[in-house]
Amino acid sequence: MPKLYGWVREVVPDSPADRAGLQPGDLIRTINGQLIRDLVDYRFYVAEEELTIGFERQLDQHEVYISKTYDEDLGVLFGEEPAPFIRQCANKCVFCFIKGLPERFTPQPGLAHGMRATLYIKDDDYRYSFLFGNFITLTNLKEHDWQRLDEQKLTPLYVSVHTTDPDLRRKMVDGPRAGDIIEHIKRLGSIGITCHTQLVLCPTINDGPHLDRSIRDLAELRPIVESISVVPVGLTKYNNMIKTGDLPTLRHYTREEAEAMIEQVEAHQRRLEAEDAEGDPFVYLSDEWYYLTGRKFPSARHYGSYAQIENGVGMTRYLIDQWARRKRKLPASMPGPRRLTLVTGTMAKPVIEKFAEDMRKVERLEVQVLPVVNQFFGAEVTVAGLLCGQDVLAALAKNGNLGDLVLLPHVMLDNAGERFLDDVTVEEFKERLPVRAEFVRNAQETIEAIRLLASAGNESISAGSVVVSGNH
C-alpha cells in the first residue's frame, strides 16, 4: 500500500507556511481539497496563489488558509519518511540492471553489509520519470494514471523504447503491453505530453536494421518525441553472456562494432539535421561509443540543451568545456611540494589525464591519475559510477605514494552522498585512508579543492593524502 506523504520536517522561518502556523510534525493531507499522495501532487497543487491546507496535528484535523504569490515557495520541507510509494517494474528485460547485481542477501567477498539496498528497487514509475528523469517502459499505466498525466501534464517523460518492432520488444522487455510502445507514445502526445527516448542496444538483437527502423519510427513521432539516445548495453560479470529465450547471447560491443554503430547513427543524424530548422540531430550517441572507439567527442552545439546528459549523452563534452572555462582559476603555485591523486574509472582516464596536464602547470604540484579497475563487477565495467568502495580502497592501498590529497568523483556515491554501491559509507571509507579524501561533483569543486591545498600551510597537510576526480 502507498505510504502517507506530507510529513513536515521543517518550516522555513518567515515563509507563508510559518506565518500560517504550520509546524514540524504536521501531516499535510490536502491542498484545496485535493489529496496529497506524493511530491508530484504537492508541487502541482501548491502552485496556486490561494491555498486551503488540510493537515493533521497529533491526530487532530485542522485547516489553514494561505495566500501567496504564484512563484513563492510555501516554505515546507518534508521528511525522509514516510516516503512516497515507488511503483516497481513488472517486466523482465533481458539486460535489466538488477540482473547485473549479485543475488540480494547472498554473501559476497568483502561485503559485510551486502549491496546498497536501494539498488534492488526496479523503478518503473512515471512520477519519478517526470521528477528525476528516470526511464520508464510505459507498460504498467492504468487508466487512472493516464487521467492523472492528462490533468497534471507531467512533461516531459523519459521512455525506454529499445525497439519499435512490437514482436521484438515483447521478447526484450517481456512485460504487459510491451508491444504497444508506439500507441503509448501517441497517446502521450494526444494529452500534450512529450518524451525523451532511449534505445539500449544489444549486439545482434536490436541493432542493425532494427535500429534503423526504431530511429525512423520515433522520428515520425516528432515533436511528441523530443530526442533519442543510443546506448550500448551495460553488462557485469553477473549477467554477461546470459542467454534468454531464443534471443542471441548478451555480450559487450567490440571496437569494430562500435565504429560501425557510429557510422550508422551519424548517417541518420545528417539526414535529421538537414530536415530540422535548427539543425537538431534528434538522435544522439552516448559517450561510451566515443570512448570505446577513441573518436573525438562532438561539440557542445551538437548536444543542444543536453536533454539526456544524465543518460551519459554529452556528459564528457560538458565536463571538458566546463574544465576549459574553469582551469584559469587554478593557483599559480603551491607553498611547498604537494602531490595530488585523481581517482577515476578506467574509461575516463584519457580525459582526466588531459585535466592533470593543466594541473601539473601549477608550480610544486605533482599530479597522478589513478584509474581503478572494477574487480567487483568485472574489468569490462569501466565507469566510475559503478565502482565499489572496496575496489577503490584496494587500489589506493596498492598505490605507494598517495600524496597530500585525494579527490574522488561524487558519482560513486548515492544521491545523499553517503554510501558506495557496496554499502561502504563515506565515513568508513575516510577512516581507512591515512590521508584526506574529498568527493567532487564537477570542475569547479575540483579546482576549489586544489586552491584549498595551495592556501593551506605546511602544518595542515597530512603526508599521503589522496584526491580523486572525474565524473565518469
N, C-alpha and C positions, 0 to 999 in steps of 0.2 A: 504494500500500500504506500502511496505517496506520503512523505513526512510533511509536517506542518512547516510552512515557510513564513518568515516575518518576525522572528525574534530579534528585538532591538538590543544590540551590543553596546552601542554608544550613540549619544545625541550630540551633534556639533553645537558648541556654545553660540548663542545669539542667532541660530538658524530658525527658519519657520517652525520646525518641529519643537525646538527648545522653547520658543515663545508661546507655543500652544500647550506646553506642559507634558509632552511625551517624555518618557523616562527609560533608561536602560532596564531591561527585563520585561518591558511591554511586548505583547504579541500582536502585531498588526494583522487583522483578519480581512478587512475590506477597505477599499477606496472607492468612494461614490457608489456604494452598494455592490461593487464587483469583488468577488472572492479573489484573494491574492494567493495564487498557487505556487508561484516561483518568481525568480528575478525578472523574467520577461514580463509577467503581469505587472509587477511593481513598476518597472520602467515605463510601461505603456500607460498605465492609469495615472501615475504620479505627474505626468507631463501637463496635466490640466492646471489652470490657474486657481480654480475654486475646488477645494477638496474637503470631503467629509470622511474622516479617518475613523473606522471602527476598530477598536483594539481591546485586548483583554489584559487586565492587570490583577494578579492574584485571584484568578478565576472570576473576577467581576467584569462585566461587559461595559464599555464606555464608547462614547463618540465625541469627536472634537472637530470643529470647523477650522480650516486653514486657508488663508488667501495668500497667494504668492505670484510672482511674475512667471511667465511661461518658461523661461530658461533658468529660473532659480532652483537650486538644489534644495530638496526638503530638509536635508541635514541629518539623515538617519543612516547609521552603519549597522549592517546586520551581522549576527553572529555566525560562526562556522557551523554550528548545529542549532536546531535541526536543519539539515541541508535539503535542497530540492531533490526530488526523486529523479534518477537518471534512467532513461529508457535504454535498455541494453539490446544488443543486436541478436536477432534470432537466426541470422544467416550462418552459413558455413563456408565462407570464402576460402578458396584453395590456398591463398597466400596470407591469410589472416595473421596479424602481428602476434596474437595470443599463441598461435601455433609455433612461433619462433621463440617462445619462452620455455623454460623448464616447467615441468608439471608443478602446479601450485602445491605448496606444503611438502614437496618432495625434497629431502635433504640434498644439498649441493656442496661441493668442496668450498670452504671459505665463506659459506653463507650461514652465519649464526642466526640471522633473523629471517632468512628466506628473501625472496624478491619483494620489492615495494608493492604493497597490496593493491594499490590503485592501478597498477599495470594490467591487472586481470579484468578490469571493467571494459566490456565490449560496448562502447558508446555508439549508439545509432539514434541520437536524439536531435530532432530538428531545432530545438531551443538552443542547444549548445552549438549547433552549426551557425545559427544566427549570432549568438553572443561572442563566440570564440573562434569561428572559422573551422570547426571540426567537420570532417567529411562524413556524409551520411549516404545511405543507399536508396532512400525513399520507398523501401519495401514494406515498412511497418506502419504507414499512415492510415489511420481510421478516419471516418467521415468527420468526426468532431475535431480531429487535428486539422483537416482541410478547412473547416469553418473558422478555426482559430487563426490559421495562417491568413485567411481572407480578411478577417476582422482586424488583426494587428499588423498586417503587411510586414511580416518578418523577412525582410530582404536586405542583402542577397543571402542565399543559402549556398553551401558548398557540397557538391554531389559527386560521389564516386560512381562513375559510369563503367569504366574498364572496357566495355564494348557495347556497341549499339545493336549487334546481332542478337535477337531475342533468345535463340536456342543456345548460343554460346554463353550469354550472360547467365542463363539459368544454370548452366554447368559450373561456371566460375563462382557465382555468388551463392548458388544453392539456397535460395530463400524464397519466401512467399512473394509472388508477383514480380520476380526478378526480371522477367522478360518484358515488362511493361514500361521500361525506363523512358522511352520517347513520349509515350502518352502522359506519364507523370510530369515530365518537364513541360510539355504543352499545357497541362493543367495549371502548373505554377504560373506560366505566362498569362493564362486567362484570368488570374486573380491579381495580376500586377506584381508578381514576384520574379526576380531574375536569379541566376545561379552561376557560380563558377564550377567547372567540372574537372575531374581528373581521370586519366587513363593509366592505371598501373599495369605496365606491360610485363608479360611473362614470355620468355623465349619460345617461339614456335606455337604459342597458344593464341594470343590476341594481338600479335604484331602483324607485319606484312600486309596483305590485302585487308585483313580485319581492321588494322589501324587506319588505312586509307578510308575505309567505309565509315568508321567512327568519326573521323575528322570531318568528312563531308556531311554526314547526318547532323552532327552538332552545329556545324557552320550554317546549315539551313535553318537552324532554330534561333539564330541571332535576331533581335537583341535579347531574347529571353536568356540564352546562354551568352555570358559575357566573356568567358575565356576557357581554354582547355590547357591543362598541364599534362605533359607526357613524362611519366616517372618510371624508372626501372624497378622491378620487384626487389624488395629488401628481404633477404633470407639470412637466417643464422644457422649454426651447426645443428640446431634442433629441428629445423624444417627444410634444410637444403636437401635436394634430391628426393623429396617426397613425391609420390605419385598418387593422384586422386582420380578415381573412376577411369574413363577412357581418355583423359587429358594427358599430354606429354608430361614427363617428369619435370618438376620445378628445378631450376638452376639459375646461376648468375649469367649475365651477358658477358660475352668476350669483348675484347677491344675491337676486333674486326666487326662484330655485330653492332657495337655501339657506333662505329664510324658510319656504317650503312644506315643506322637509325637516324643519325643526324642529317644525312643527305636526304633521306625520305621526308623527314619533317620540314626541313628547310625548303623543299620544293613546295609544300603546302603554304609555308609562311610567305614565300614570294608571291604566290597567287593571291592569298588573302590580303596581303599588304596592298597589292595593286587594286583590289576591289574596295578597300576602305579609304574613306576621305582623309583620315588622319594617319594612314599608313600603319594601322594596328595589325600585328601579325596574328592575333587571336589565339594561336596555338603556340605554346611555349615548352621548351625542353628544360627539365630540372637540371640543377648544377652537376649531378652525378655523371651525366653523359659527357660533359666537358672535362671533368676530372679523369674519367676513365680513358678518354682518348688523348688528353693533353692539349686539346684545342683551346683557343683563346675564347674568353667569355665575351658575350655580346655587350654592347654599350648600354648605358643606363636608359637611353632613349628607346631601345628595343623593348625594355620591360615596362615602359609607361608608368603606371601608378603602382607597380609592384603588387598587383592584386593577389598573387599567390606566393608571396615571399615566405610565408610560414610553411609552405609545402616544398621549400627548397628551390624555388624558382626565382633566380636573380639574387639570392642571398649573398653569394660571393661577390658579384659585381657591386652590390650595395656596400659591402664591407670594404672592398678595395677603394671605392670612391670616398667613402667615409674616412678611411685612413689617409688618403691623399690630401683631404681637406684639413685634417686634424694634426698631421705629423709635424707641422711647423711649430706646434706648441710643445714639442719635446724640449727638455732642458739642453743647454749647450754643453754642460759638463756635470760630472759628479764631484762631490767634495773629496772623494778618495776612490780607490779601486772598488768597483761594485760588479757583481755578477748576477745576471737575471736569467731565469729559466722559463721558457714559454712552452707550456704543455698543450698539445693538440691531438686530434686524431690523425691517422696516417694519411687520409685523403687530402686534408688541407695543408699538409706540410709545405708544398711549393709556395703557396700564398703566404703562409706565416713566415717562411724564410725571407720573402721579399720585405715584409714588415721588419724583420730582425735586422736586415741590412741597413734600414733607416735608423734603427735604434743604435746600431754599432757606431754611428757617426757622433754619438754623444761621447765626449771625452771621458776616459777612465771607466767606461761601461762595457762590460763583456756580456754577450748575449748568446745563449744556447737555445735551440729549438728541440724539444723532446716529444717526438710523435710516439704515442702509446699504442702498441699492438693490442687488439681486443682478444684476450685469451678466453674470456667467458663465453662470448657469442661466436667466436671464430675470427680468424685474421681477415676474412673477406668482408667483415663488418668494419667499415673504416671511418665512420663519422664520430665526432667527439660526443654527440648527444647520446650515443649508446654505449659509452664507456662506463664500466662499473668502478666503484670506489676501490675495490680490492686490486683491480688491474692497474689503476693509476698509482696506488701506494706501492705496488710491487715494482713498477717502472722507476719511480722516484728513489726507492731504496736501492735499486740496482745501479743507479747513476751515482758516480763517485762524488761529484762536486756540484751541489745544487745551487750554491751561490748565496745571495743575500735576500732574494725574494722570489716567490713562485706565484704566477698568475694563471689561474685555470678558467676555462670558458664556463660561464654560468649555465650554459645549455646542458651541462652534465647533470644538473640538479632538477628537482621538481619545481613546480610553479612557486612554491613558498621559499625556495632556495635553501631547503633544509636537508634533503636526502638524495643520495645517488640511487640508481636503478636497483642496486643490490641491498638497499636499505641502510647502507652505511651513512651515518649522519655527518654533517659538516663538522660538528663538534668533535666526533670521534676521529674524523679524518685529520683535522688540525692537531689533535693531541698526539697523533702518531708520527708527526713530522717534527724534525729538530729545528725547523725554520718557519718563518712567517709565510703563509699562503693566503692568497686572496682570489676570489672568483669575479671575473669581469664580464660584462654584457656586450661591450662594444669598444670601438676605438677610443672614444672619449674616456671611458673608465680605465682602459689600459694606460693611456698617457697620463692620467691623473695619478695612477699608482707609481709610474716612473718618476713623475715630478715630486711625489712624496718621498721617494727613495733619494732623490737628489737633495731635498731640503733637510733630510734627517742628518743629525750629527753622527759621527763615528760610533758614539757610545750606544745609539739607539738601533743599530743594525746588528742583528744576530748572525753570526757566521753560519753559512749553509742554508740561507733562506731560498725559497723556490717561488717563481712566478709562472703561472700558466695562462696562456692566451689563445684566442681564436674562437670563432663561432661555429666551427664545423667539426 
